[in-house]
Amino acid sequence: MPMCMHCKGDVMAYDADSLVELLRVARARQKHAAAAPPAFELIVPKIEMLVGTWHVDEHGNQAREIKARD
């Protein structure tokens, strides 16, 4: 007795309703995956770097102010 009534060797025979259902499920999974942010964005906060212009400090060295903020 065959394990699967629709199996023909290693290829499965699907009817049109089965293919439509598979397509619907695949599209739903794609939408769900696209809507969810990647896992690393949930863990790592976004940090903005603010870099000022060059100036001469009190010792005569060129310097610039760099600030990071969330």
N, CA, C and O atoms as a printed pandas DataFrame, in Angstrom:
     atom_number atom_name residue_name chain_id  residue_number  x_coord  y_coord  z_coord
0              1         N          MET        A               1    0.849   -1.194    0.000
1              2        CA          MET        A               1    0.000    0.000    0.000
2              3         C          MET        A               1    0.887    1.247    0.000
3              4         O          MET        A               1    1.785    1.344    0.837
4              5         N          PRO        A               2    0.667    2.211   -0.915
5              6        CA          PRO        A               2    1.505    3.411   -0.957
6              7         C          PRO        A               2    1.262    4.291    0.264
7              8         O          PRO        A               2    0.166    4.306    0.824
8              9         N          MET        A               3    2.311    5.032    0.675
9             10        CA          MET        A               3    2.210    5.907    1.846
10            11         C          MET        A               3    1.342    7.128    1.549
11            12         O          MET        A               3    0.664    7.647    2.435
12            13         N          CYS        A               4    1.368    7.579    0.305
13            14        CA          CYS        A               4    0.620    8.774   -0.080
14            15         C          CYS        A               4   -0.161    8.471   -1.351
15            16         O          CYS        A               4    0.401    7.968   -2.323
16            17         N          MET        A               5   -1.435    8.771   -1.345
17            18        CA          MET        A               5   -2.275    8.467   -2.502
18            19         C          MET        A               5   -1.925    9.352   -3.705
19            20         O          MET        A               5   -2.146    8.949   -4.847
20            21         N          HIS        A               6   -1.373   10.573   -3.459
21            22        CA          HIS        A               6   -1.081   11.524   -4.525
22            23         C          HIS        A               6    0.364   11.453   -4.989
23            24         O          HIS        A               6    0.731   12.142   -5.942
24            25         N          CYS        A               7    1.199   10.636   -4.343
25            26        CA          CYS        A               7    2.624   10.596   -4.664
26            27         C          CYS        A               7    2.871    9.777   -5.923
27            28         O          CYS        A               7    2.307    8.699   -6.112
28            29         N          LYS        A               8    3.724   10.315   -6.770
29            30        CA          LYS        A               8    4.177    9.597   -7.956
30            31         C          LYS        A               8    5.695    9.677   -7.934
31            32         O          LYS        A               8    6.276   10.656   -8.402
32            33         N          GLY        A               9    6.322    8.674   -7.405
33            34        CA          GLY        A               9    7.764    8.724   -7.231
34            35         C          GLY        A               9    8.101    9.752   -6.167
35            36         O          GLY        A               9    7.586    9.675   -5.052
36            37         N          ASP        A              10    8.968   10.728   -6.493
37            38        CA          ASP        A              10    9.294   11.775   -5.531
38            39         C          ASP        A              10    8.589   13.092   -5.854
39            40         O          ASP        A              10    8.911   14.127   -5.271
40            41         N          VAL        A              11    7.627   13.057   -6.780
41            42        CA          VAL        A              11    6.866   14.246   -7.151
42            43         C          VAL        A              11    5.430   14.052   -6.688
43            44         O          VAL        A              11    4.817   13.011   -6.925
44            45         N          MET        A              12    4.899   15.095   -6.012
45            46        CA          MET        A              12    3.518   15.004   -5.535
46            47         C          MET        A              12    2.586   15.669   -6.544
47            48         O          MET        A              12    2.913   16.720   -7.096
48            49         N          ALA        A              13    1.456   15.073   -6.779
49            50        CA          ALA        A              13    0.457   15.624   -7.690
50            51         C          ALA        A              13   -0.543   16.432   -6.860
51            52         O          ALA        A              13   -1.224   15.884   -5.993
52            53         N          TYR        A              14   -0.629   17.737   -7.129
53            54        CA          TYR        A              14   -1.550   18.616   -6.413
54            55         C          TYR        A              14   -2.693   18.992   -7.332
55            56         O          TYR        A              14   -2.515   19.103   -8.545
56            57         N          ASP        A              15   -3.857   19.187   -6.756
57            58        CA          ASP        A              15   -4.959   19.703   -7.534
58            59         C          ASP        A              15   -4.947   21.229   -7.435
59            60         O          ASP        A              15   -4.167   21.788   -6.664
60            61         N          ALA        A              16   -5.790   21.901   -8.195
61            62        CA          ALA        A              16   -5.781   23.363   -8.255
62            63         C          ALA        A              16   -6.092   23.987   -6.896
63            64         O          ALA        A              16   -5.488   24.999   -6.540
64            65         N          ASP        A              17   -7.018   23.412   -6.131
65            66        CA          ASP        A              17   -7.364   23.964   -4.825
66            67         C          ASP        A              17   -6.181   23.900   -3.859
67            68         O          ASP        A              17   -5.955   24.830   -3.084
68            69         N          SER        A              18   -5.433   22.805   -3.907
69            70        CA          SER        A              18   -4.265   22.673   -3.042
70            71         C          SER        A              18   -3.209   23.705   -3.391
71            72         O          SER        A              18   -2.586   24.281   -2.499
72            73         N          LEU        A              19   -3.001   23.943   -4.680
73            74        CA          LEU        A              19   -2.010   24.933   -5.100
74            75         C          LEU        A              19   -2.411   26.338   -4.691
75            76         O          LEU        A              19   -1.569   27.136   -4.279
76            77         N          VAL        A              20   -3.710   26.644   -4.806
77            78        CA          VAL        A              20   -4.200   27.962   -4.396
78            79         C          VAL        A              20   -3.999   28.145   -2.891
79            80         O          VAL        A              20   -3.600   29.221   -2.445
80            81         N          GLU        A              21   -4.270   27.116   -2.121
81            82        CA          GLU        A              21   -4.084   27.190   -0.669
82            83         C          GLU        A              21   -2.609   27.357   -0.316
83            84         O          GLU        A              21   -2.274   28.151    0.563
84            85         N          LEU        A              22   -1.728   26.627   -0.982
85            86        CA          LEU        A              22   -0.289   26.772   -0.733
86            87         C          LEU        A              22    0.178   28.184   -1.058
87            88         O          LEU        A              22    0.982   28.750   -0.317
88            89         N          LEU        A              23   -0.305   28.758   -2.142
89            90        CA          LEU        A              23    0.047   30.117   -2.529
90            91         C          LEU        A              23   -0.459   31.123   -1.500
91            92         O          LEU        A              23    0.246   32.075   -1.165
92            93         N          ARG        A              24   -1.671   30.920   -1.001
93            94        CA          ARG        A              24   -2.230   31.819    0.010
94            95         C          ARG        A              24   -1.393   31.787    1.284
95            96         O          ARG        A              24   -1.102   32.833    1.864
96            97         N          VAL        A              25   -1.007   30.591    1.718
97            98        CA          VAL        A              25   -0.196   30.447    2.929
98            99         C          VAL        A              25    1.172   31.091    2.739
99           100         O          VAL        A              25    1.679   31.746    3.650
100          101         N          ALA        A              26    1.774   30.911    1.561
101          102        CA          ALA        A              26    3.089   31.496    1.291
102          103         C          ALA        A              26    3.026   33.018    1.319
103          104         O          ALA        A              26    3.918   33.666    1.868
104          105         N          ARG        A              27    1.977   33.593    0.731
105          106        CA          ARG        A              27    1.827   35.053    0.736
106          107         C          ARG        A              27    1.603   35.579    2.152
107          108         O          ARG        A              27    2.137   36.629    2.510
108          109         N          ALA        A              28    0.828   34.870    2.954
109          110        CA          ALA        A              28    0.589   35.288    4.332
110          111         C          ALA        A              28    1.890   35.265    5.132
111          112         O          ALA        A              28    2.133   36.156    5.946
112          113         N          ARG        A              29    2.723   34.256    4.906
113          114        CA          ARG        A              29    4.013   34.185    5.607
114          115         C          ARG        A              29    4.938   35.321    5.171
115          116         O          ARG        A              29    5.653   35.883    6.001
116          117         N          GLN        A              30    4.936   35.665    3.887
117          118        CA          GLN        A              30    5.758   36.767    3.406
118          119         C          GLN        A              30    5.325   38.083    4.019
119          120         O          GLN        A              30    6.168   38.882    4.427
120          121         N          LYS        A              31    4.017   38.323    4.092
121          122        CA          LYS        A              31    3.515   39.561    4.691
122          123         C          LYS        A              31    3.901   39.638    6.162
123          124         O          LYS        A              31    4.307   40.693    6.649
124          125         N          HIS        A              32    3.771   38.517    6.867
125          126        CA          HIS        A              32    4.116   38.491    8.287
126          127         C          HIS        A              32    5.605   38.751    8.482
127          128         O          HIS        A              32    5.987   39.495    9.385
128          129         N          ALA        A              33    6.445   38.150    7.652
129          130        CA          ALA        A              33    7.889   38.332    7.768
130          131         C          ALA        A              33    8.281   39.764    7.427
131          132         O          ALA        A              33    9.193   40.310    8.048
132          133         N          ALA        A              34    7.623   40.378    6.468
133          134        CA          ALA        A              34    7.946   41.748    6.083
134          135         C          ALA        A              34    7.484   42.746    7.140
135          136         O          ALA        A              34    8.112   43.792    7.307
136          137         N          ALA        A              35    6.408   42.448    7.853
137          138        CA          ALA        A              35    5.875   43.363    8.851
138          139         C          ALA        A              35    6.704   43.368   10.131
139          140         O          ALA        A              35    6.766   44.391   10.812
140          141         N          ALA        A              36    7.332   42.269   10.468
141          142        CA          ALA        A              36    8.106   42.172   11.696
142          143         C          ALA        A              36    9.504   42.748   11.492
143          144         O          ALA        A              36   10.170   42.411   10.513
144          145         N          PRO        A              37    9.960   43.616   12.406
145          146        CA          PRO        A              37   11.318   44.138   12.289
146          147         C          PRO        A              37   12.332   43.036   12.571
147          148         O          PRO        A              37   12.036   42.099   13.313
148          149         N          PRO        A              38   13.514   43.137   11.992
149          150        CA          PRO        A              38   14.536   42.138   12.279
150          151         C          PRO        A              38   14.856   42.090   13.776
151          152         O          PRO        A              38   14.719   43.095   14.474
152          153         N          ALA        A              39   15.274   40.947   14.258
153          154        CA          ALA        A              39   15.503   40.750   15.688
154          155         C          ALA        A              39   16.567   41.698   16.226
155          156         O          ALA        A              39   16.449   42.162   17.360
156          157         N          PHE        A              40   17.616   42.002   15.435
157          158        CA          PHE        A              40   18.677   42.856   15.952
158          159         C          PHE        A              40   18.199   44.278   16.188
159          160         O          PHE        A              40   18.768   44.975   17.027
160          161         N          GLU        A              41   17.167   44.735   15.474
161          162        CA          GLU        A              41   16.642   46.078   15.702
162          163         C          GLU        A              41   15.904   46.167   17.028
163          164         O          GLU        A              41   15.812   47.249   17.607
164          165         N          LEU        A              42   15.383   45.063   17.515
165          166        CA          LEU        A              42   14.687   45.071   18.788
166          167         C          LEU        A              42   15.667   45.146   19.954
167          168         O          LEU        A              42   15.316   45.644   21.024
168          169         N          ILE        A              43   16.887   44.660   19.762
169          170        CA          ILE        A              43   17.870   44.583   20.840
170          171         C          ILE        A              43   18.768   45.819   20.871
171          172         O          ILE        A              43   19.000   46.378   21.943
172          173         N          VAL        A              44   19.276   46.253   19.725
173          174        CA          VAL        A              44   20.253   47.334   19.657
174          175         C          VAL        A              44   19.516   48.657   19.452
175          176         O          VAL        A              44   18.779   48.813   18.478
176          177         N          PRO        A              45   19.715   49.619   20.377
177          178        CA          PRO        A              45   19.079   50.918   20.183
178          179         C          PRO        A              45   19.753   51.680   19.035
179          180         O          PRO        A              45   20.945   51.504   18.783
180          181         N          LYS        A              46   19.004   52.504   18.363
181          182        CA          LYS        A              46   19.566   53.316   17.286
182          183         C          LYS        A              46   20.275   54.503   17.911
183          184         O          LYS        A              46   19.681   55.262   18.678
184          185         N          ILE        A              47   21.547   54.657   17.580
185          186        CA          ILE        A              47   22.358   55.746   18.132
186          187         C          ILE        A              47   22.719   56.689   17.001
187          188         O          ILE        A              47   23.203   56.265   15.952
188          189         N          GLU        A              48   22.479   57.967   17.222
189          190        CA          GLU        A              48   22.793   58.990   16.237
190          191         C          GLU        A              48   24.080   59.680   16.656
191          192         O          GLU        A              48   24.211   60.111   17.801
192          193         N          MET        A              49   25.021   59.787   15.744
193          194        CA          MET        A              49   26.292   60.438   16.029
194          195         C          MET        A              49   26.254   61.854   15.467
195          196         O          MET        A              49   25.981   62.052   14.283
196          197         N          LEU        A              50   26.527   62.829   16.312
197          198        CA          LEU        A              50   26.581   64.224   15.898
198          199         C          LEU        A              50   28.038   64.669   15.952
199          200         O          LEU        A              50   28.648   64.674   17.022
200          201         N          VAL        A              51   28.599   65.042   14.801
201          202        CA          VAL        A              51   30.003   65.438   14.712
202          203         C          VAL        A              51   30.061   66.919   14.381
203          204         O          VAL        A              51   29.506   67.373   13.380
204          205         N          GLY        A              52   30.738   67.655   15.235
205          206        CA          GLY        A              52   30.864   69.092   15.044
206          207         C          GLY        A              52   31.961   69.450   14.054
207          208         O          GLY        A              52   32.653   68.575   13.536
208          209         N          THR        A              53   32.111   70.730   13.799
209          210        CA          THR        A              53   33.145   71.212   12.888
210          211         C          THR        A              53   34.488   71.286   13.601
211          212         O          THR        A              53   34.547   71.303   14.831
212          213         N          TRP        A              54   35.561   71.330   12.826
213          214        CA          TRP        A              54   36.900   71.418   13.400
214          215         C          TRP        A              54   37.108   72.803   13.991
215          216         O          TRP        A              54   36.643   73.806   13.450
216          217         N          HIS        A              55   37.817   72.836   15.114
217          218        CA          HIS        A              55   38.217   74.097   15.745
218          219         C          HIS        A              55   39.544   73.877   16.479
219          220         O          HIS        A              55   39.997   72.742   16.625
220          221         N          VAL        A              56   40.149   74.946   16.929
221          222        CA          VAL        A              56   41.413   74.852   17.674
222          223         C          VAL        A              56   41.075   74.937   19.157
223          224         O          VAL        A              56   40.425   75.884   19.600
224          225         N          ASP        A              57   41.527   73.927   19.932
225          226        CA          ASP        A              57   41.225   73.921   21.365
226          227         C          ASP        A              57   42.182   74.835   22.127
227          228         O          ASP        A              57   43.009   75.516   21.520
228          229         N          GLU        A              58   42.070   74.850   23.448
229          230        CA          GLU        A              58   42.857   75.765   24.284
230          231         C          GLU        A              58   44.353   75.454   24.273
231          232         O          GLU        A              58   45.147   76.285   24.714
232          233         N          HIS        A              59   44.754   74.297   23.787
233          234        CA          HIS        A              59   46.166   73.917   23.708
234          235         C          HIS        A              59   46.729   74.076   22.301
235          236         O          HIS        A              59   47.895   73.758   22.068
236          237         N          GLY        A              60   45.925   74.561   21.363
237          238        CA          GLY        A              60   46.376   74.771   20.000
238          239         C          GLY        A              60   46.208   73.552   19.103
239          240         O          GLY        A              60   46.679   73.550   17.966
240          241         N          ASN        A              61   45.555   72.540   19.593
241          242        CA          ASN        A              61   45.330   71.333   18.798
242          243         C          ASN        A              61   44.011   71.426   18.041
243          244         O          ASN        A              61   43.044   72.024   18.513
244          245         N          GLN        A              62   43.995   70.818   16.850
245          246        CA          GLN        A              62   42.727   70.753   16.140
246          247         C          GLN        A              62   41.839   69.716   16.826
247          248         O          GLN        A              62   42.289   68.625   17.176
248          249         N          ALA        A              63   40.584   70.077   17.009
249          250        CA          ALA        A              63   39.646   69.173   17.691
250          251         C          ALA        A              63   38.251   69.413   17.145
251          252         O          ALA        A              63   37.969   70.424   16.502
252          253         N          ARG        A              64   37.406   68.462   17.421
253          254        CA          ARG        A              64   35.988   68.647   17.114
254          255         C          ARG        A              64   35.186   67.843   18.124
255          256         O          ARG        A              64   35.665   66.839   18.652
256          257         N          GLU        A              65   33.987   68.279   18.383
257          258        CA          GLU        A              65   33.133   67.641   19.372
258          259         C          GLU        A              65   32.283   66.558   18.715
259          260         O          GLU        A              65   31.655   66.786   17.681
260          261         N          ILE        A              66   32.274   65.398   19.317
261          262        CA          ILE        A              66   31.468   64.288   18.822
262          263         C          ILE        A              66   30.517   63.858   19.931
263          264         O          ILE        A              66   30.947   63.558   21.045
264          265         N          LYS        A              67   29.221   63.829   19.621
265          266        CA          LYS        A              67   28.198   63.460   20.593
266          267         C          LYS        A              67   27.407   62.279   20.047
267          268         O          LYS        A              67   27.160   62.184   18.845
268          269         N          ALA        A              68   27.018   61.392   20.937
269          270        CA          ALA        A              68   26.153   60.287   20.563
270          271         C          ALA        A              68   24.868   60.426   21.364
271          272         O          ALA        A              68   24.898   60.764   22.548
272          273         N          ARG        A              69   23.736   60.163   20.712
273          274        CA          ARG        A              69   22.458   60.213   21.415
274          275         C          ARG        A              69   21.531   59.149   20.869
275          276         O          ARG        A              69   21.644   58.723   19.719
276          277         N          ASP        A              70   20.619   58.734   21.716
277          278        CA          ASP        A              70   19.641   57.690   21.333
278          279         C          ASP        A              70   18.574   58.261   20.449
279          280         O          ASP        A              70   17.670   57.539   20.028
